[in-house]
Amino acid sequence: MIKGTSFLREKNKRRLLAKVRELNETSRQELVNLMGVSKNTVSLIVDELINEGIIVEKGSKEPGLKGRPPIRIQINREGYRAIGFTFNQYELKYIVVDYYGDTVEERTINLNGTDHELVLSRITEIIESLIAKYKLIIGIGIGVPGIVDVDEKMILTSTSLNWKEVSFKKLNAFTVPIHIHNSVNMGGLDAMIRNGFVEDEGIFYIRVGEGVGGSYLYGKEIIYGASWTAGEVGHISIDSQGPKCRCGQVGCLEMLINHRSVINKLKKEGIEIAMKGEDLFFTDEQLKSLSIQSVIGENGAYLGRALIQIIHLINPKYILIDSSYNQFDVFSKQCEHMINQHTLPASIRSTKITFENQRNSLCKGSALVAILYYENYTNTI
């Protein structure tokens, strides 16, 4: 544990790296103004990082101006690396990103995700190989489809994997910091950064796939709740006559609109829907099918009912919906119609709802969380 002036210096170093990452490139003087520290402090840290190969000088900007133009600096893309993992019932994915979050390497491996010993063993093997390959790894994030005790690295339960109280503490043997999180929270983090949200306003992210999960972020902080279950929108019961959920309730949003429910409903009508990875794949002809549009529109209305409760309870500034169904206009229209009809005008007035035009990456979000942990330097690191 680092204390005193050494701790303050390390904290300022990581604050500086965070600023350079957010700005893409900057100058020493801009960092002095933004960080509120002395010019000498910034210069010493920047010079140290240049010597270590973490920061590089890019040259001056606007050389035609009078006087000596400031030297621009940016993070060396060949320097720090972060790793992210996610998995489901059928496959394990990993990604290596640079400090800006851009992809360096990624791979998908088929495996039985319900076998927790197999998953942990495979992740361990991959970490060992990547640590040998990349010398400057600052952290590793792992996104798990379930309720995760982040502090204890414990998966409390995962209904999709049939896991209960599975510990990942064995990974503490690695010297690289490893962070275990709910995978939807990781998707929310990727969405937040990809959309450029930096202000301290609430963001509620919803992902529809094998299950339905939610994540509540405020600024760059994930809100976990007292028992790590904040954001579990999939288990809001919205139909008292609906099917029984794996959680024990009936009519949960997850059971009504997840991928399996759509596949089963359309199969009864003789319509087969293909899967592409973890997502549903609709042909051009199927996108125009009235039968499919009817089912997807109903799903939009179901989602709208759940979001009414989210808006009334936590009143987020932004709601981001990440779903294969976003390809259908009827999905967003039915969802918004339900919300507008049944939400208090005062609550909905300042909430912006966005139906994402591309899937956010759970895997990249897992790598990004490692970068954010690195930058948020504390005595516990």
Secondary structure by P-SEA (a helix, b strand, c coil): ccccaaaaaaaaaaaaaaaaaaaccccaaaaaaaacccaaaaaaaaaaaaaacccccccccccccccccbbbbbcccccbbbbbbbbcccbbbbbbbccccccccccccccccccaaaaaaaaaaaaaaaaaacccccbbbbbbccccccccccccccccccccccccccccccccbbbbccaaaaaaaaaaaaacccccbbbbbbbbccbbbbbbbcccccccccccccccccccccccccccccccccccccccccaaaaaaaaaaacbbbbbcccbbbbcccccccaaaaaaaaaaaaaaaaaaaaaaaaccccbbbbbccccccaaaaaaaaaaaaacccccccccbbbbcccbbbbaaaaaaaaaaaaaaaccccc
